[in-house]
């Protein structure tokens, strides 16, 4: 009996994936008593600010040495304090029109240094990080950006219908505290991610056709997913200054207590009570007097202090446990 004819095999569609690329990115932060800054590189196309970055190459012995090499090449700055932040790999991190480019991993680092003028081949400049995330700055009261964000988020919650509205309302309250009046300074990434999911930032709409007509949240967009990286870094730094003395990586060798307070306020985005802050610094033993004064404050001469490095071996968590970590929205 002849064998039965076999059914034809289904044709297998072989997908040719683009090779995975690995990029190193640096969120380099500095601060003055009035302004927190991030070092940016202006991309040629599209014309957006981005972060210093470059591909991991075979000559780089470690990820960190590769990062330092790219920053030095692009800005001629030598990094000091560096820590790995997060690995970003969403396909949505590509620019519009590049969705089929495959995954591109970017390993981001947080770096702190005292501000210096960047040079090098790239168009590097220090920018106020609240240019990109204006809803994070509460030093002068409720940010005007929330006048746009609040109704837009409420409309987004309603658009989900009954099954989703309650869940979305809870997320909005957790991240922005619009009803309870409670703002948690460390939830920077959660707030940006919520705005992204609601389609209220340009980065979420780069591959949306037709373009959305929704009114977007104020704030400058950044290249790729670099605004997500910046949000992650700000949240990490705001949390870290409460249990590690990293704030002093941004300060001059000598400074006044008022300069220290204003720098902390610039980073955290909230105002602090002057006497309570000074009492906290003294109780923690974080600084010591130099015996010198400065008249540059414009008023009475102020005493100069410096970071007391002995505190690093005296206790495991020598940070500024700020009472303003959670603030009430008035």
C-alpha positions in Angstrom: 0.0 0.0 0.0 1.6 3.3 -1.1 2.3 5.8 1.7 -0.2 8.5 2.1 0.9 11.9 0.7 2.1 14.1 3.5 0.5 17.5 3.9 2.7 20.4 2.9 4.6 22.0 5.7 3.5 25.5 6.5 6.0 28.0 5.4 7.9 29.5 8.4 8.4 33.2 8.2 11.9 33.9 9.5 12.2 37.3 11.1 15.5 38.9 10.7 16.2 40.9 13.8 18.4 43.8 13.9 21.5 43.3 16.1 21.0 44.6 19.6 23.0 47.7 20.4 24.2 48.9 23.7 24.5 52.6 24.5 26.0 54.4 27.6 24.3 57.6 28.7 25.2 60.0 31.5 22.8 62.2 33.5 25.4 64.7 34.7 24.0 67.0 37.4 25.3 70.2 39.0 23.6 72.9 41.0 23.8 76.5 42.1 22.0 77.8 45.1 19.1 78.8 42.8 19.1 76.3 40.0 19.6 72.5 39.5 21.3 71.8 36.2 21.7 68.9 33.9 24.4 68.7 31.1 22.8 68.4 27.7 24.0 67.8 24.1 22.0 69.4 21.3 21.3 66.7 18.7 21.6 67.7 15.0 18.5 65.8 14.0 16.0 66.2 15.4 16.8 69.5 17.1 16.3 68.3 20.7 18.4 68.3 23.8 19.8 65.0 24.8 22.2 63.5 27.3 25.9 62.8 26.7 26.0 59.2 25.3 27.7 56.8 23.0 27.9 53.1 22.1 29.7 50.6 24.2 32.9 49.6 22.3 35.3 46.8 22.5 38.1 49.0 23.8 36.1 49.9 26.8 37.3 47.7 29.7 34.2 48.4 31.8 30.8 50.1 31.3 31.9 53.0 33.5 35.2 53.5 31.7 33.3 53.6 28.5 30.9 56.2 29.9 33.7 58.4 31.2 35.4 58.2 27.8 32.4 59.3 25.9 31.7 62.2 28.3 35.3 63.3 28.1 35.2 63.2 24.3 31.9 65.1 23.9 32.4 67.7 26.7 36.0 67.5 27.9 34.7 67.2 31.4 36.2 64.7 33.9 33.6 63.0 36.0 33.9 62.4 39.7 31.0 60.7 41.5 29.3 58.2 39.3 26.7 55.4 40.0 24.8 53.2 37.6 21.2 54.3 37.4 19.0 52.0 35.3 18.9 50.1 32.0 16.4 51.4 29.4 15.4 49.2 26.6 11.8 49.9 25.5 11.3 49.7 21.7 9.4 53.0 22.1 12.8 54.7 22.9 13.5 55.2 19.2 12.6 58.4 17.4 9.6 58.7 15.1 10.1 56.7 11.9 12.6 54.3 13.5 10.2 51.7 15.1 11.6 48.9 13.0 15.2 49.6 14.2 14.9 46.9 16.9 15.8 47.2 20.6 18.5 49.6 21.7 19.6 49.2 25.3 20.9 52.3 27.1 22.7 51.9 30.4 22.3 55.2 32.2 24.5 56.6 34.9 24.0 59.4 37.4 27.1 61.7 37.8 27.5 64.6 40.2 30.1 67.4 39.8 30.7 71.0 40.5 29.7 72.9 37.5 32.4 73.6 34.9 32.2 75.0 31.4 31.8 72.1 28.9 33.8 72.2 25.7 34.6 69.5 23.2 33.2 68.8 19.8 29.5 68.5 20.8 27.1 71.3 21.5 27.1 70.9 25.2 25.4 73.2 27.7 24.1 73.2 31.3 20.3 73.5 31.4 17.9 74.0 34.3 16.3 70.6 34.7 12.9 72.2 35.4 12.8 73.3 31.8 12.0 69.7 31.0 9.9 68.9 34.1 8.3 72.2 35.2 5.7 70.4 37.4 8.4 69.3 39.8 9.3 72.8 41.1 7.2 73.8 44.1 9.6 76.5 45.5 7.3 79.3 44.5 4.0 77.4 45.2 1.9 75.2 43.0 3.5 75.0 39.6 1.5 76.6 36.7 2.1 73.4 34.7 -0.5 71.6 36.9 -3.2 74.0 35.6 -2.8 72.1 32.3 -1.9 68.7 33.7 -4.8 68.3 36.2 -7.7 68.7 33.8 -5.9 66.6 31.1 -5.4 63.7 33.5 -9.0 63.9 34.7 -10.2 63.7 31.1 -7.9 60.8 30.5 -9.3 59.0 33.5 -12.9 59.5 32.3 -12.0 58.3 28.8 -11.3 54.9 30.2 -14.9 54.3 31.1 -16.1 52.8 34.4 -13.7 49.8 34.4 -10.6 52.0 34.2 -11.7 55.3 35.7 -11.3 54.2 39.3 -7.9 52.6 38.7 -6.7 55.7 36.8 -8.0 58.0 39.5 -6.0 56.1 42.1 -2.8 56.3 40.1 -3.3 60.1 39.5 -3.8 60.6 43.3 -0.8 58.4 44.2 1.6 60.3 41.9 0.3 63.9 41.9 -1.9 64.0 45.1 -4.4 66.4 43.5 -7.2 65.6 45.9 -5.4 64.9 49.2 -2.9 67.7 48.7 0.1 65.5 49.4 3.1 65.8 47.1 6.0 63.2 47.4 9.1 64.7 45.9 10.7 61.3 45.0 7.9 60.2 42.7 9.5 62.0 39.7 9.6 59.0 37.4 6.1 57.8 38.3 4.7 61.2 37.4 6.5 61.3 34.1 5.4 57.7 33.3 1.8 58.6 34.0 1.9 61.6 31.7 3.5 59.4 29.1 0.8 56.7 29.4 -1.9 59.4 29.2 -0.3 60.8 26.0 0.4 64.2 27.5 4.1 64.4 26.5 5.5 64.5 22.9 7.7 61.5 23.5 4.5 59.3 23.7 3.2 60.6 20.4 6.2 60.2 18.1 4.7 57.2 16.2 1.0 58.1 16.6 -0.9 58.7 13.4 -2.8 60.9 13.1 -1.1 63.2 15.6 -3.0 63.7 18.8 -4.8 67.0 19.4 -4.6 66.7 23.2 -3.1 69.7 25.0 0.3 68.5 26.1 1.9 69.1 29.5 4.3 72.1 29.5 8.0 71.3 29.4 10.6 70.8 26.7 10.9 67.4 25.1 14.2 65.6 24.9 15.8 63.2 22.4 14.9 59.5 22.6 13.8 58.6 26.1 16.3 60.9 27.8 13.5 62.8 29.7 12.6 59.4 31.3 16.3 59.0 32.2 16.3 62.5 33.7 13.2 61.8 35.7 14.8 58.6 37.1 17.9 60.5 38.1 16.1 63.3 39.8 14.0 60.8 41.8 17.2 58.9 42.8 19.1 62.0 43.8 16.1 63.4 45.9 15.9 60.1 47.7 19.7 59.8 48.2 20.4 63.2 49.7 18.3 62.0 52.7 20.6 59.2 53.7 23.9 59.9 52.0 25.9 63.2 51.9 26.0 63.3 48.1 24.8 66.9 48.2 28.4 67.9 49.0 29.6 66.6 45.7 27.8 69.6 44.2 29.0 72.2 46.7 32.2 74.3 46.6 34.9 73.4 49.1 33.6 76.1 51.4 30.1 77.5 51.5 27.6 79.2 53.7 24.7 77.4 55.4 22.3 79.5 53.4 23.9 78.4 50.1 23.6 74.8 51.3 19.9 75.2 52.1 19.1 76.9 48.8 21.0 74.1 46.9 19.0 71.4 48.7 15.8 73.4 48.0 16.7 73.6 44.3 17.2 69.9 44.1 14.1 68.9 46.1 11.9 71.5 44.6 10.5 72.7 47.9 11.2 75.4 50.4 12.6 74.5 53.8 12.3 76.2 57.1 15.6 78.1 57.7 16.0 77.4 61.5 14.8 73.8 61.2 17.3 73.1 58.4 20.2 74.6 60.3 19.3 72.7 63.4 19.2 69.5 61.3 22.6 70.1 59.7 24.1 70.8 63.2 22.6 67.7 64.8 23.9 65.5 61.9 27.4 66.9 62.3 27.7 67.3 58.5 29.7 70.5 58.4 32.4 72.3 60.4 33.3 76.0 60.4 36.4 77.2 58.6 37.0 80.3 60.8 36.4 82.5 57.7 33.5 84.7 56.7 32.2 86.0 53.4 30.5 89.3 52.6 29.2 88.2 49.2 25.8 87.4 50.7 24.8 91.1 50.4 24.0 91.4 54.1 25.9 90.7 57.3 29.1 88.6 56.8 28.2 84.9 56.8 30.4 82.2 58.3 31.9 79.7 55.8 31.7 76.0 56.5 32.9 72.9 54.8 31.8 69.2 54.7 33.1 67.2 57.6 34.3 64.0 55.9 34.7 62.2 59.2 31.0 61.7 59.2 31.4 59.0 56.6 32.9 56.6 59.1 30.9 57.7 62.1 27.6 56.3 61.0 26.1 54.4 58.1 23.5 56.9 56.8 24.8 60.5 57.2 22.2 62.3 55.1 19.8 65.2 55.3 16.6 63.7 56.6 14.5 66.5 55.2 11.1 67.3 56.8 10.0 68.6 53.4 10.1 65.2 51.7 6.3 65.2 51.7 4.6 68.5 51.5 1.1 69.7 51.7 -0.3 71.4 48.7 -2.0 74.6 49.6 
